């Protein structure tokens, strides 16, 4: 019954049976049965649903408040015991933005699994990684600095992994068919490819001599995956605004041309979010440290 009481604690913490089920590596239906078994054991309802939200009853709140410290203490002991293992064991849930997953994350995970074959991973690749941060051990998410982005208070530790300025690019073939823009305002006359998951909207920012301007570019093509956006601009579908690290090899190889280089752009920032050491599993801490190695 203790495992079902611990499961209930996580249902309350996450507000979701499915999120708690992932934590305990059981199905949602099994999690629902655990809650039913727990309520039958105590002979009273412990939670209720209202407007799709799950909240504890007064009895459930009593159970949550009194049993939560026991859950935390037992998990802390488990983490300490894991330190005695010769190799890491356990499971890690990661939510990651596609651009980092496609270019870096799989290399890191593959190398780690070779050294730690008893560690398993689950990857959720989504442009909206922060929406799932409370359900994961590690979350990797990006944002553009100029948006005035106000970060959610997730009660997680944040560590910047990398940052990169944006570059405006087009293919040589596109520029043969269309005049090259000399000023940011010229972009409104062009086909533009954009990703709102990169810049928040179809607004592109440019700065010169301390003065900034935002250009609302035409919505010729919107793609929420940076690699598909890169493919589109290489195939001459239009002009794109992409992080420098992604387009620099294509510029050097001659596949793309860098435009409006006299203007500074906004900065793309990639961040890692994770639980404080007191709440994180040993295997998640070890992989986080491995991930952050230069």
Residue, then its C-alpha position, 0 to 999 in steps of 0.5 A: x500500500x505504501x507504493x500507492x500512497x507514494x503514487x497519490x503524492x505524485x498525483x497531487x504534486x503534478x495534478x495528473x494521473x498520467x504524469x504520476x504514472x510515467x514517474x512510476x513506470x505504470x500505465x494510466x489505467x493501472x494508476x487509476x486502479x491504484x487510486x481506487x485501491x487506496x480509496x477503498x483501503x481508507x474507505x473514503x474519497x481522496x481526490x475529486x475532479x473539477x473542470x478537468x483539474x484533479x484536487x485532493x479532498x480534505x482527507x487526501x490533503x491530510x494524506x499528502x501533507x503527512x506522507x510527502x516527507x516520507x516519500x522525499x526521505x525514501x527517495x533521498x535514501x534511494x539516491x544515496x544508495x545508487x551512489x554505491x553502484x559501479x555503473x548508473x542504473x535507472x530511467x531518465x525522462x527528457x523533454x527536448x526542443x527538436x533543434x538540439x535533439x537532432x544535432x546534439x542530444x542523440x550523440x550524447x545519449x548514445x555515448x552515455x548508454x555505451x558506458x551505462x547500459x542499465x540506464x534507460x531513456x524516454x525522449x519527448x521531442x517537442x518545440x513546446x518543451x517547457x510545457x512538459x517540464x514538470x513531467x521530466x527529469x531534464x528539459x531542454x528548451x530555447x527562446x529568442x532573447x528579444x521577445x521579452x519572454x517571461x519565464x515560468x516559475x517552474x521551481x527548477x534550476x536553469x543552466x544555459x547550454x548555448x546561444x547563437x545570433x540569428x542569420x538571415x539567409x537565402x539560396x543563390x538560386x532564390x537570389x537569382x530570381x529575386x533582388x537581394x534585400x538591402x534593408x530589413x524593410x525590403x523583406x516585406x517584398x519577399x517570400x519569408x520562411x519562419x518558425x514561431x517556435x524560434x522567434x515567437x511570431x513572424x517578427x524579425x528584429x534588427x539593430x544598427x547603430x543602437x536603433x532597433x526595428x522589428x519587421x513583420x515578414x510575410x507568412x509565406x511558410x511557417x514550420x515548427x521544425x528548424x531542420x525543415x525550415x533549413x531544407x525549405x530555404x536551401x530549396x529556394x522557397x524563400x528567405x529565413x531567419x535561423x540560428x547561426x550555428x545551424x546555417x554557418x556550414x551551409x554558408x561556408x559551403x555556398x549552399x546559402x548566402x548570408x544577408x543583411x550582415x550590417x545589422x545585428x539580430x536577436x539571440x537564440x538561447x538554449x537552456x537546460x532545466x532540471x530538479x535541484x539535487x535534493x529532488x533529482x535522482x542520482x542517474x539524472x544528476x550524473x547524466x546532466x553532468x555528462x551532458x554539460x561537459x564541454 
